């Protein structure tokens, strides 16, 4: 008798838990994690999803989550550095089965507290912000997401993502300012560049060398030249490196009025309350909106990885671990490409990978010219 995978129903039909858990196992092997570690983390993912892990994939997604285009409440990512195995991460919406945003937030908070008890870390920083981000009647597209950096040894790094628009979109900037103040970063907000909105505030919880408070900004119609001026770290990325990444990831024509589809985002990480400047900067390009299909997205990602001295073959194997479909048969498997810099460390390149548990977005019909090379 065939064994039923974790998260499958008694008849062995695919469920959200079995599907995403299988992807995690295969992707973890590509990233160099041990069999014991991937089994541990697959169970952690199932636990974080809660009851919806048992939901058959033949049913509609449990909620219309903003986390992915097809409403799968799980996203994977690989973060590359020169001369090292990529760091694997998984992003999950623990409250995705809730009937409303308030219940979603409560379920997410309980999932984080369960992780804190299991891995013996504090949640003091998060607790300081609950009234700002988890009010009784929250607004916006999300309540709480949780990201796990899947480290060797079975103990992940934990991050939480919160919604600055929970108290109203018009209060997002004030919410971010107050959150940074409570976290001890009194001068941080004034150091941020101008943006079009504040989609997330994130916190590192648990075992991190330098726990970060991370502010994300949306940038409508961003151009390469504007992108090169977003970083506030000192020393930061060379502006030409940011421009080259932007033009490669976004593709030809991206400077003609900027990115007119899904907007780019930037992230500014704060670790030292004694300084106003952020210690880290990341630029995110939603590559899936600027390619015909994932074959083009993979080519652009490979160009960026090669330029920074990283092994692009790992990304090719990662896509094969997630899906049997050809990259040319859909668009969105590679959702974002990001270039990140933390002070005194070499740049990192991160590819954000969609589960596509429910839907594969068809390729775009119109012609897009071949991408430019990184300069």
N, C-alpha and C positions, 0 to 999 in steps of 0.2 A: 504493500500500500504506500502511495506517495505521501511523503510528509507534508503537512499543511504549513506554509510559511507563517512566521509571526505576523499577526495583523490580518490574516485571511480568515474568512468565515469557515464554519465546519465543513462546507463542501469544497473548500479550496478556491473559491471565486476571488478574484483580485479585490482587494480593499485599499483604501487610502494608505493604511499602515503598511500592508505588505508591499505595495508598489513603491512607496518612497523609501521604505526600509531596505528593499532590494537595491534601489539606486544608491543609497548610502553605502551599503556593503561593497558594491562594485567600485564606486568612486573612491572609497577609502583605500581599497587595495591599490588603485592607480596612484594615490597620494602617498603610498608607502606605510600605511597603518597596518598593524598586526591583525590577524584574524580575531584575536581576543578583543582588541580595541574596537574593531568595527561591529562586532556582535554587541558589545556593551553600548556603543553609541546608537545602534539601530534600536535597541530597547529604550534608550533615553528618548529618542525621537517618538517612538510609539507612546511612551508615557506622557510626553509633552502634548501630543495631539489629543490625549484623553479619549473619550468615547468615540469621537469621529474617526479614530484609527480603524475601527471595525466597520466603517461605512463602506458598502460596496461601491466600486467605481462606476457601476452601471447607473447609479443615482447621480443627480446633479451635485455640484460642489456644496458643501455644508453652508457656505455663505459666499457672498460676492466680495471676497477679500481683495483689497488693494495690493496685496503682497505680490501677486503675479497676474499676468494677462488672462490666463485661463482659470483663475481663482483657486489654484492649488495653494494651500496654506503653508507651503514649504518651498524654499529656494536654496540651492547649493552655491558655493563659490570656492575658487582656488586662488590663493594669493602667492605669487611667484617672487622669489628673490634669487639673485645670482648665486650659483654654486650650492644650492640647497633644495631639498624636496619642498614642494608647495605646501602651504598651510591650508587645510581643508576646513570649511565652515558650513554650517547649516543654519538657516534662518527659518523660524517657525512662528505661527500665530497660535498660541496655546488656547485662546478663547474662541477659536473659529467656529465652534458649534453653538455658541450662545445666540440667544434670540435678539439681543440688543447690545449696543456699544457698552453700556454700563456693566452688564453681565460679562461681556467679553473681557473687559478690563479686570474685573474681579477674578475671573478664571485665569487670566494671564498672570496676575499677581500671585495667586496661590501656586501656580506652576513654578514661578521663580522662587517662592519661599520653600517649596519642596526641594528644589535644587540646592538652595542655601543650606538646608538641614543635611542633605546627603553629602555635600562636599565641604561643609563647615566654613562657609563664608558669611560675612555680614551684609545686610541690606540697608545700612543706615543712610547712605547717600540717596537711595531710591525713596526711602521712607520720608525724607525731608521734602520730597516733591509731590507727594501723592495728591494733595489738595489742588495742585496746579494742573496735573495731567490726568487724574482720575476723579473728576468731580462727579456729583450725583447724576447730572444729566449731560454727559460729554457730547461734543460735536466733532465733526471731521471724519476722515476716512479710516482711522484706526484708533485702537486704544493702547495696546501694548504688544510688541513683538519681542521675541527672545532669540538671540544668536549665540551659537556655540562654536567656539574654535576647537576643533577635535584634535587634541594633543595626544602624543604617545603616552600610554599609562592609564588611559581611561578616565582622566579627570580633565574636563574641558575648561577653557576660559569662557566666561559668561558675559554677555552684553544684553542690555535691554534698550529697546527703542520706544520712545514716547512721542505723543502728538502735541506739538505746541498750539494747535488750533482747538484743543479740547474745550477751552473756555470761550471759543469764538475766533474765527479767522482774524478779526480786527484786533484781537488781543495777543496774537502770536508773538510779536516782537517783545511786548511787555512780559509775557510769560517766560520767554527765553532769557531776558535780562534778569528777571527775578530768580529763575532757577540757577543761573550762574552765580548770582550774588549769594544765595543760600549755600552753594557748594564752595564758597570761598574765593571765587574768581571775580572779584569786585570790579575790575577794570576790563574784563574780557570782552564784554558786549561791544564796547566802543571801538575795539580793534577789528571787528568783523568788516568785510567788504560789503558793498551794497548788493542786495539781491532782490528777487521778485517774491520771496516768501520763505517760510521756515518749515520744511516738511517734517523734520525729525529733530529730537534731541536724544542722544544716546549716552549710556553710562557703562563703564567697565565695572563688573562686580567680581569679587573673588581674587584669584591668584594672578595678578598682573604686575609686572616689574614697575610700571608707572601707570596706575589707573587713570583713565581719560574721561573727561566730559567732552562730548563731541556735538558740535552744532552744525546742522546741515542747512544749506541755502539752495533755493531754486533760482535758476538764471534763464529767464525767457530770452530767446533770440540771441544767445551768446555767440560771439565770434572768437576766433583763435586769438586775436590780439587782446580782447578783453579777458579771455581765460588766462593768458600769461600774466595778468596783473592781479589775479585773485588771491594768491598766496600771501599770508602775513607772517610766515615763519622766518626766522633769521638765525642762521642762513637758510635759504629756501631752495627750491628747485630753480635751475636756470630757466628764465622765461622761454628761451628757444626750445628747451625740452618739453615744456608744457604745450607750446604752439605746435610742435611736431607731433606730439601725441594726439592733440585735438584734431589736427588735419587728417591724420591716418585713421583714427577711430571713427570720426564723423564722415569722412569721405570727401570726394570732390564736390565743389559747389557749396561747402559748408560755410564759407565766408561771405557768400552773397546774401547779406541780410541776416546771417547767423542761423542757428538751428531753429527752423520754423515748425518742427514737429514737437515731439516730446522734449521737454527742456533738459539741459544739463544740470548737474548739481555739483556743489562743492561741500567739503566737510573740513571743519577747523577744530583741531583737538587741543584741549587745554589740560596740562598736567601740573603746572607750577603756579599756585595761587599768588606767588610773589611777583609775577610778571604779567603784563597785559597781553603779550604776544602769544599766539598759539604755538605749540611745539610740533604740530603736524598739520599737513594739508593733503587733501585728496580731491581730484577732479574726476567726475563720473560722466561718461558719455553713454546715452541710451542707444547703443549701436543698432539694436533691432529695428529702430524707426528710420534708419538711414542706409539700409541695405535691401537688396531684392530677396536674399535668402541667407541662410546660415553659412553656406559656403563662402560667401563674401565676408561675413562677419568673422569666420575662422581665419580667412586670409589676412584680414586687417589685424586681428589679435596676434597671429603668428609674426607679422611684420614688427609689431610693437615689442613682442617678447624677444625676438632675435636682436633687435636694436639695443635692448638693455641687457643682453648677454644671458638670456634665460632659455630654457629648453621648451620649445613650442610643441614637441612631440607628445609631451604629457597632456596638453590640452586636447590634442587629437584623440588620444586614448580615453580621456575623460568623457568626451562627447559620445564615443562608442559605448562607454559604460552606462550612460544615462538612457540611451535610446538605440534602437536598431534602424531607425530611419536615416536616410542620407541627409547631410546638411542642406543640400540643394532642394529638398522636398518640403521645406518649411522655413519660417523665420520666427525668431524669438527664443531659440534654445540658448543662444548667448544673448542675455538681456542687456547687460552693461559691461563696459570695459572701464577700468579705473587706473589712474596713475597716482600713487601715494608716496608721500615723503614724510618721515618722522625725523626730527632733528638728530644729526650725527649718525644717521643710518642711510644706506644706499636706497634708491627708489624701489618701490614694489609695484608690480602690475597685477591687478586682480580681474578675473573673469567671473561674472555672475551668471549662473547656469540655471535655467528653468527646468522644473520637473516635467511639465507637460502631461500631468496625470490625466487631465480631462480633454484637452484640445490641442491640436497642432495648428498654428496659424499658417495659412497657405502663403506661398511665395508671392512677392509683388510682381506685377506684370510689366510695369513700365521699366525702361532701360535706365540703369545707373552706370556711369563711367567707372573704370577701374580706380581703386584707391591710390592716393599719392603715397610715396615712401616717407618714412620719418626722416627729418632733416636734422 
